[in-house]
Amino acid sequence: MAKICVTGASGKLGRAVVRDLLDHGHRVVATDVRPGPADLGAPVLLADLTEYGQAVEVLDGVDAVVHLANIPAPGIRTPSETFNANTTMNSNIFLAAAQLRIGRVVWASSETTLGLPFDVPPLYAPVDEAHFPFPTSTYALSKVVGETTAHHVAQWSGIPFAALRFSNILGPDDYKAFPGYWKDALLRRWNLWGYIDTRDAAASCRLALDADLQGAQSFVIAAADTVMNRPSADLMQEVFPKVEIRRPLAEFETLLAIDHAHDVLGFTPHHSWRDHL
């Protein structure tokens, strides 16, 4: 049993991570700028992580942190607000972790660091960790800066950092929208038709806490399939015909490669929209 701080605990992924950690016997310190739902399973400590002192306070006494607190997507705030807030929260948590010598930092990076939206076609597919950095928004840039910061803080402190480049985080209630994409492959081209079930995203956080890691490593976290009902190779041929396909593709295989997460973290997605529609 470990004592884990989860930042952004009131958010969609944060709630799932708190539940998953509690279900696996961990103690959780949940924190957010807003209260959590009544059924979260842990009280929420209100904190503004853009203040370094508050970041130190919420991490004091924990074994590790799952850091999810950020403005979650482009377009929610102004570009400058998004970049400044995310970069500040990330650096405060990373530096507080180093100051307190906690055991591990697992944090939410993003698939956007790989080139999303793919208005400029990807260099190859499936897109993997090496397709980095390719930020096209200040949101994505905040994650790239976070990964760079994590690399150096890990060197200074010796603390392992795991950056999880989450695909579009969705759950069973969202899957009813998928048939609306099937007639036009362009509708979800922006992330190569990728997604990740909330439950699998939460499991990846727990796995990253326990994996044998050194330094700062990054992992693409996506479902094993796409949101589409057409073969992945056909989608690429239609929408990105000049992009190199680096290996034979299974019928509906994800085009956001999860091999590295499988090999290092033991991550295998267990949930698909195909089980619900």
Buried (B, 14 or more C-beta within 10 A) or exposed (E): EBBBBBBBBBBBBBBBBBBBBBEEEBBBBBBBBEEBEEEBBBEBBBBBBBEBEBBBBBBEEBBBBBBBBBBBEBEEBEBEEBBBBBBBBBBBBBBBBBBBEBBBBBBBBBBBBBBBBBEEBBBBBBBBBEBBBBBBBBBBBBBBBBBEBBBEBBEEBEBBBBBBBBBBBBBBEBBEEBEEBEEEBEEBBBBBBBBBBBBBBBBBBBBBBBBEBEEBBBBBBBBBBBBBBBBBBEBBEEBBEEBEBEEEBEEBBBBBBBBBBBEBBBBEBEBBBEEBE
